[in-house]
Amino acid sequence: MPTMSAPQELAAIAPKLVEVSNEVLFDDVWQRPGLSPRDRSLVTVSALVSLYRGEQLGYHLGLAMDNGLSVEELSEAITHLAFYSGWPTAMSAVTQLKKIAEERGDFAA
């Protein structure tokens, strides 16, 4: 699984938040054996889409691809979520997915 950490530029203003994000979230929760990194990414992306958390979504879409989810699988998950979290959340998420996939060379418009 790719190395994950909170953005280090935030440590200057919120050092404890960055510390617990790294130590608890990324070094503990994400490493637990109950779910694969791929499954954790799918759960995380689903929560971020549903809660309309666009600022965090881009990072996690890329991480999901690094963890083995394809653009097609993420697109299908977002389409499915449209009926549960709302059309605007899904349209915003798929717009981000397209941008990230194009930047990574995983999708050609």
N, C-alpha and C positions, 0 to 999 in steps of 0.2 A: 504494500500500500504506500502511496506517496506520503512524504513527510508533510504534516500539517502543523500550522501554528497560527496564532492570532497575528494580525499585522503589527510588526514591531514598531512602526511609526506611532502607534497608539500608546506605546509604553511610556512615552514622555508625559502624557496627560493622565493615563489610567494604568499605572504599572501593575496594580493588583489584579485588575480585570484581565490584562494580558497574561499574567502569571497563572491565574486559576483557569483561564481558557486553555492554556497550554497543558498544565499539569492535570487538571480534572477532566476537561472535555476531550482533548486530543490524545493525551497519554493514558487515560483510564477508560473513559466511556467508549471512545472509538476503537479501542484495542480489545474490548471484551470478546470472549469467544462465542457468545450466543447468536450473533449475526455476522455474516461476511461483510467486508468493507463495501461490496457491491450493494448488498441489501440495506446497509446503513445509509448509503448514498441515496438510494431510492426513497427510503423513509424521510430522510432530511429534505430532499428536493420536494417531495410531496407536501411536507409541512410548510416549507417556505413558500411554495406556490399558493397553498390554501390560505396562509396567513398574510399573503401579499407582501412578503419581505424581499422586495426586489434588490435591495442593496447587498444582501448576503447571497441571493440566488445565483448570481453569475459565477462566483467562486465555486459554489457547490455543484453547478452544472458541469463545470470543467473537471472537478474532482470526481464526479459521477462517471464521466467518460474515462478518466484515468483509472477508475475502479472497475471498468469493464462494461458499463452500460453504453449502448449504442445510441446514436442520435435518434434512430427510429424508435427504440424503446422509450427514450425520454419523451419524444413527441407523443407516443401513444399514452404514456402516463399523464402527460399534461392534458391531452384531449379527454381522457377519462375524468380527470379532476374538474374539468369545466362544468360538469353536471353537479358537482358537489361543492365546489368552492366559488363558482361563478365564472361567467364568461370573461369579464375584464381581467381576472387573475390569470386565466389560461392564456389569453391573448398577449398579455405582458410577458408571461413566462416563455411562450413560444417565440416571441420576438427576440428575447435574450438568447434562447437556445440557438436560433438561426445565426445570430451575430457571432456567438462563441464558436459554433461549428464551422462557420466560414473562416474565422480567424485561425482555427486549428487545421484547416484544410480537410475537415470531415464532411463538408457539404458544399456543393457548388450551386449557386442560384441559377 
